[in-house]
Amino acid sequence: MAIDEKAVAALADRTLGPEHKGLPPTAWGRTVRDFLDSAPHLDEFETPILTVDHAAVAANVAIMADWAAAAGVRLAPHGKTTMAPQLWAQQLAAGSWGITFATVWQVQVARSFGVGRIVLANSLVDPVGLRWVAAESERDPEFEFCCWVDSVETVALMDAHLTGAARIRVIVELGGPHGRTGARTVEQAHAIAEAVGRAERLTLAGVGGYEGALAHDRGPDGIGAVRHYLDEIARLHRELAAAGRYPEGAIVTAGGSAFPDLVVECLAGLADEQGAHGVPTTVVLRSGAYIIHDDGFYAGISPLAAPRTERPLRSAMHGWARTVSRPEAELALLDAGKRDLPFDEGLPVPQFVAGPEGSLDSAAHVSALNDQHTFLRLPGAAAGDLPVGSVVRLGLSHPCTAFDKWRLIPVVDDADAERPRVVDLVHTFF
């Protein structure tokens, strides 16, 4: 599906300045293109810095595209993970069916870059946002948009606020006990679908939900809860199809980045885009974190992480922080903190010392983050490994809370190289 390639390419004409954390002052006043033409290396940037690995991103995009195609499902990756049009473009070029977002503002950013098919994986009851979606749909008849509804009240609010001729396509969201949003029972979901059918400006487009809120590990209980939930989504779809509730075919959608294999196992069999079994049905996987992956939460739970697959995703993001103090024998303070690195799904993990030093004792670990400091513990033999001024590469967990801390992220040719070269700069919109 389309994205405005000229708008994406024009990001290279933006002027760099002190608002771009980590960039050297020698870059200020220059365009992105001009700065990159100077072939900068990462050690010319200030610390702390977050980087993206070019080769890892390319590999991750290809792995997920191939996996989804082999499973017979479409991919609409969650764009909120990166909020980076340059990366959305890579995903779409690899065959993604569309892009998913969580807020209407994110949808508006995507439209400013010409994204043509968007899933808003949330209910939309904001009157300003609803009027904008209606106006945008009328302005561009080729724009394909759908959002979620999880109550009869939501349906009524949407129908009351929408104006004009455009009809908005909606997906009935089924939730789960102690989960996030979504109708809590299939019976409630049927009532919502019936309300959509009576609405003047809404069209039922399908069913969906988010299984990641129901389990945080791959233990038997978690896997069982996710499977049961996905089976209920499948049941709901079949019952709505049998009742003739879909006027234009159906979308069945689920899938974060933790359990995409279970989504495929439980829902892929519903895919029937030709309508051979009555209702044209597209099964859409919304996993988004795969493009960056990580060295923490997703590395531990994703079915596409090593050693669970022969062709694994790998982390494409790293933090780089400089030792600014050694106030105690077994403590080093680094110049990165909560303002710079993710910490909600696990603390950063020290991997190695940048440059020719290379090694770092395996006992080294991060015990805490302050706003602008990392507490790196160096017990026993590790205590002498890290002089003031040395730079540590950190493995990170959860890309969704890494990218939002940076307006501009350097892309390196090889994060494992002794002296990585910066080959691009990724703009984020948070």
Residue pairs with C-beta under 8 A, 6 or more apart in sequence:
1 92
1 96
1 97
1 98
1 99
1 115
1 116
1 117
1 144
2 92
2 114
2 115
2 116
3 85
3 88
3 89
3 92
3 113
3 114
3 115
3 116
4 113
4 114
5 89
7 85
7 112
7 113
7 114
8 85
8 86
8 89
8 113
11 32
11 85
11 86
11 427
12 31
12 32
12 33
12 36
13 31
13 32
13 33
14 31
14 32
14 427
15 29
15 30
15 31
16 23
16 27
16 28
16 29
16 30
16 31
16 32
16 35
16 408
17 28
17 29
18 25
18 28
19 407
20 27
20 407
20 408
21 49
21 340
21 406
21 407
21 408
22 45
22 46
22 47
22 48
22 49
22 50
22 406
22 408
22 410
23 45
23 46
23 408
24 40
24 44
24 45
24 46
26 44
27 35
27 40
32 425
35 425
36 422
36 423
36 424
36 425
39 421
40 421
40 422
41 419
41 420
41 421
41 422
42 49
42 51
42 320
42 410
42 412
42 419
42 420
42 421
42 422
43 354
43 355
43 391
43 419
45 410
45 422
47 320
47 321
47 322
47 335
47 336
47 391
48 319
48 320
48 321
48 322
48 334
48 335
48 336
48 337
48 340
48 341
49 319
49 320
49 410
50 317
50 318
50 319
50 320
50 340
50 341
50 396
50 402
50 403
50 405
50 406
50 409
50 410
51 317
51 318
51 320
51 409
51 410
51 411
51 412
51 415
51 420
52 292
52 316
52 317
52 409
52 410
52 411
52 412
52 426
53 315
53 316
53 317
53 318
53 411
53 412
53 414
53 415
54 411
54 412
54 413
54 414
54 423
54 424
55 413
55 414
56 293
56 314
56 315
56 316
56 415
57 87
57 90
57 291
57 292
57 316
57 411
58 90
59 313
59 314
60 290
60 291
60 292
60 293
60 313
60 314
60 316
61 90
61 91
61 94
61 291
62 94
63 290
63 304
63 311
63 312
63 313
64 75
64 77
64 94
64 287
64 290
64 291
64 304
64 313
65 75
65 94
65 95
65 96
67 260
67 304
68 74
68 75
68 285
69 95
71 264
71 268
71 285
72 268
72 271
72 283
73 263
73 264
73 267
73 268
73 271
73 283
73 284
73 285
74 96
74 97
74 98
74 282
74 283
74 284
74 285
75 91
75 95
75 96
75 97
75 284
75 285
75 287
76 96
76 97
76 98
76 99
76 100
76 117
76 119
76 253
76 284
76 285
76 286
77 88
77 91
77 96
77 99
77 100
77 286
77 287
77 288
77 290
77 291
78 99
78 100
78 101
78 102
78 121
78 256
78 286
78 287
78 288
78 289
79 88
79 99
79 100
79 101
79 106
79 110
79 115
79 288
80 100
80 101
80 102
80 103
80 106
80 288
80 400
81 288
81 289
81 291
81 292
81 399
81 400
81 403
82 88
82 288
82 291
82 292
82 399
82 403
82 426
82 428
83 106
83 109
83 403
83 404
83 428
83 429
83 430
84 403
84 409
84 426
84 427
84 428
84 429
85 109
85 110
85 113
85 427
85 429
86 424
86 426
86 427
87 291
87 426
88 99
88 110
88 113
88 115
90 291
91 99
91 291
92 99
92 115
97 117
97 282
97 284
98 115
98 116
98 117
98 118
98 119
98 144
98 284
99 110
99 115
99 117
99 118
99 119
100 118
100 119
100 120
100 121
100 286
100 288
101 107
101 110
101 118
101 119
101 120
101 121
102 120
102 121
102 122
103 120
103 122
104 120
104 124
104 126
104 129
104 132
104 133
105 129
107 118
107 120
107 133
107 145
108 132
109 429
110 118
111 118
111 136
111 143
116 142
116 143
116 144
117 143
117 144
117 145
118 143
118 144
118 145
118 146
119 146
119 147
119 171
119 251
119 253
119 284
119 286
120 145
120 146
120 147
120 148
121 147
121 148
121 208
121 210
121 253
121 286
122 147
122 148
122 181
123 147
123 148
123 149
123 150
123 151
123 154
123 173
123 181
124 130
124 133
124 147
124 148
124 158
125 154
125 157
125 158
125 161
127 161
130 158
130 161
130 162
130 168
131 161
131 162
131 163
133 145
133 147
133 166
133 168
134 162
134 163
134 164
134 166
134 168
134 201
135 164
135 166
136 143
136 145
137 143
137 145
137 166
137 168
138 164
138 165
138 166
145 168
145 169
146 168
146 169
146 170
146 171
146 205
146 206
146 251
147 168
147 169
147 170
147 171
148 170
148 171
148 172
148 173
148 181
148 182
148 208
149 155
149 158
149 170
149 171
149 172
149 173
149 192
149 196
149 202
150 172
150 173
150 175
150 181
150 182
150 183
150 192
151 183
151 188
151 192
152 191
152 192
152 195
154 192
155 170
155 192
155 195
155 196
155 199
155 202
156 195
156 199
158 168
158 170
158 199
158 201
158 202
159 199
159 200
159 201
159 202
162 168
162 201
162 202
166 201
167 201
167 202
167 203
168 201
168 202
168 203
169 202
169 203
169 204
169 205
169 248
170 196
170 202
170 203
170 204
170 205
171 205
171 206
171 207
171 208
171 251
171 253
172 183
172 189
172 192
172 193
172 196
172 204
172 206
172 207
172 208
172 236
172 240
173 181
173 182
173 183
173 189
173 207
173 208
173 209
174 182
174 183
174 186
174 189
174 207
174 208
174 209
174 229
174 232
174 233
174 236
175 181
175 182
175 183
175 184
175 209
175 213
176 182
176 184
176 209
176 211
176 213
176 214
176 225
176 229
176 232
177 184
178 214
179 210
179 213
179 214
179 229
180 210
180 213
182 209
182 210
183 189
183 192
186 232
186 235
186 236
186 239
189 207
189 236
190 236
190 239
190 240
193 204
193 240
193 245
194 245
196 202
196 203
196 204
197 204
197 245
203 247
203 248
204 240
204 245
204 246
204 247
205 246
205 248
205 250
205 251
206 237
206 246
206 250
206 251
206 252
206 253
206 281
206 282
207 233
207 236
207 237
207 240
207 250
207 251
207 252
207 253
208 233
208 251
208 252
208 253
208 254
208 284
209 229
209 233
209 253
209 254
210 254
210 256
211 226
211 229
211 230
211 254
211 255
211 256
211 259
211 262
211 263
212 256
212 257
212 258
212 259
214 222
214 225
214 226
214 229
215 221
215 222
215 223
215 225
215 226
215 258
215 259
216 222
216 301
217 301
218 301
223 262
226 259
226 262
227 262
227 265
227 266
230 254
230 262
230 263
230 265
230 266
230 267
231 266
233 252
233 254
233 266
233 267
234 252
234 266
234 267
234 270
237 250
237 252
237 270
237 281
238 270
240 246
240 250
241 250
241 278
241 279
241 281
246 279
249 275
249 279
249 280
249 281
249 282
250 279
250 280
250 281
250 282
251 281
251 282
251 283
251 284
252 267
252 270
252 271
252 281
252 282
252 283
252 284
253 283
253 284
253 285
253 286
254 263
254 267
254 285
254 286
255 263
255 284
255 285
255 286
255 287
256 286
256 287
256 288
256 289
257 287
257 288
257 289
257 290
257 298
257 302
258 298
258 301
258 302
259 301
259 303
260 285
260 287
260 302
260 303
260 304
261 303
263 285
264 285
267 283
268 283
270 281
270 283
271 281
271 282
271 283
272 279
272 280
272 281
273 280
273 281
273 282
274 280
275 281
288 400
289 298
289 398
289 399
289 400
290 298
290 302
290 304
290 313
291 316
291 399
292 315
292 316
292 317
292 399
292 402
292 403
293 299
293 302
293 305
293 313
293 314
293 315
293 316
293 399
294 315
294 317
294 395
294 396
294 397
294 398
294 399
295 315
295 349
295 351
295 395
295 396
295 397
296 345
296 346
296 349
296 395
296 396
296 397
296 398
297 345
297 346
297 397
297 398
298 305
298 313
298 397
298 398
298 399
299 305
299 306
299 315
299 397
302 308
302 313
303 309
304 311
304 312
304 313
305 312
305 313
306 312
306 314
315 395
315 396
317 396
317 399
317 402
318 351
318 393
318 394
318 395
318 396
318 415
319 336
319 340
319 341
319 348
319 393
319 394
319 396
320 336
320 354
320 391
320 392
320 393
320 394
321 334
321 335
321 336
321 340
321 341
321 374
321 391
321 392
321 394
322 334
322 335
322 389
322 390
322 391
322 392
323 332
323 333
323 334
323 376
323 386
323 387
323 388
323 389
323 390
323 391
323 392
324 333
324 334
324 335
324 373
324 388
325 332
325 333
325 388
326 332
326 333
326 386
326 387
326 388
327 333
329 383
330 377
330 378
330 379
330 380
330 382
330 383
331 375
331 376
331 377
331 378
332 376
332 378
332 386
333 373
333 374
333 375
333 376
334 373
334 374
334 376
334 392
335 372
335 373
335 374
336 348
336 369
336 372
336 373
336 374
336 394
337 369
337 370
337 371
337 372
337 373
337 374
338 369
338 370
338 371
339 371
339 372
339 405
340 372
340 405
340 406
341 348
341 369
341 374
341 394
341 396
341 402
341 405
342 348
342 396
342 397
342 398
342 399
342 400
342 401
342 402
342 405
343 369
343 401
344 398
344 401
345 397
345 398
345 401
346 397
346 398
347 366
347 367
347 368
347 369
347 397
348 366
348 369
348 374
348 394
348 395
348 396
348 397
349 365
349 366
349 394
349 395
349 396
349 397
350 360
350 364
350 365
350 366
350 376
350 392
350 393
350 394
350 395
351 360
351 392
351 393
351 394
351 395
352 358
352 359
352 360
352 392
352 393
353 359
353 360
353 385
353 386
353 390
353 391
353 392
353 393
354 390
354 391
354 392
354 393
355 390
355 391
355 418
355 419
356 418
357 390
358 418
359 385
360 382
360 385
360 386
360 392
361 378
361 380
361 381
361 382
361 385
362 382
363 378
363 379
363 380
363 381
363 382
364 376
364 377
364 378
364 379
364 382
364 385
364 386
365 376
365 377
366 374
366 375
366 376
366 377
366 394
367 375
367 376
367 377
368 374
368 375
369 375
374 394
376 386
376 392
378 384
378 385
378 386
386 392
393 415
396 402
403 409
403 428
403 430
404 428
404 430
406 428
407 427
407 428
407 430
408 425
408 426
408 427
408 428
409 425
409 426
409 428
410 422
410 424
410 425
410 426
411 422
411 423
411 424
411 425
411 426
412 420
412 421
412 422
412 423
413 420
413 421
413 422
413 423
414 420
414 421
